[in-house]
Amino acid sequence: MTIRSKVAALALGAALVAGSASAEEMKFANFMPAGHPYVGSTFQPFADEVAAKTDGDVTVKLYNGGELGAGPVEQYSRVVDGVAEFAVSLPGYTASQFPLTLLAELPGVLDEQSGTADLEKHLDLFSSEYRRTHLVALWSSAENLLFTRDKAVHSPDDLKGMKIRVPSRNTGLLVEAWGGTPVSMPVSEIYNAMQTGVIDGAMIDGTGINAFKLGEVANYITMGMKTTNSPFFILMNRDAYASLSDEDKAAIDAVGKDAAMHGQQSQLAVAQKGIEGFKNTEGKEVIELSADEAKAFDELSAGIVSDVVEKTGGDAQKIVDTLKADK
């Protein structure tokens, strides 16, 4: 080989190495099973769009079903510690980290249909809580419903003494105000806990009917009272985000906004389909409270928003007022 050929070969090799080094494959930790509706409607499209919008500079590989470590509660730590560059989770699982974000789940603060657009418009209100990560997407869920196994619940009196799984501290306050006993538990544990009688019911939105097979273990759903939603977010490792070019950062942020809307739209559709299917299943009952029945629940929980705002302090009242103004 001539000297000129050797130089050309070395130059080509260097170019190939540089090209491969510039393309970063990032891990996306998802605790939900691969068949969950969010995977096809939101997470995989997010991964595909990131690759497209960054011209292949950044690629994202999904690790579903807790492949990077079991347990939804640990998702935040996986991003902070760099186990994954991206993760999906609920701020309610690590409530102490996100008291301002969780104001959005309180009864009456967000509208079920427009809540995600309102959150995305005001992400700056929550920026102080994301100093250890980068917030990629934030969306509100369908409203939480009361699932019960053995007892139909028409009034707070029916709920007294019942152990009810809650997704967050604020939802626990709601259940407590109604007379139930809140039990904190990740969504992945509800089925077994309800099946074995460890809990009597659960607060979760309608997607849980099929996605987590709760239609098999619950016999009643009560709805119609003012209730909470359960915000979701996609977080990114802070250092991984900082290492990107400005163009790639902008691309990920833009794709994140789309993912938030896809997440909400998917959840609302799947939740409604689940409720209709449950209603039409023999032996199952959807209890839609009358105005008077709902009022009995709502009067008991009326002070929760003001109490949480007062205890949270800081900009809490400003956040609640701003989000309510957009309803």
Secondary structure, 3 states (H helix, E strand, C coil): CCHHHHHHHHHHHHHHHHHHHHCEEEEEECCCCCCCHHHHHHHHHHHHHHHHHCCCCEEEEEECCCCCCCCHHHHHHHHHCCCCCEEEECHHHHHHHCCCHHHHHCCCCCCCCCHHHHHHHCHHHHHHHHCCEEEEEEECCCECEEEECCCCCCCHHHHCCCEEEECCHHHHHHHHHHCCEEEECCHHHHHHHHHCCCCCEEEECCCHHHHCCHHHCCCEEEECCCCCECCEEEEEEHHHHHCCCHHHHHHHHHHHHHHHHHHHHHHHHHHHHHHHHHHCCCCCEEEECCHHHHHHHHHHHCCHHHHHHHHHCCCHHHHHHHHHHCC
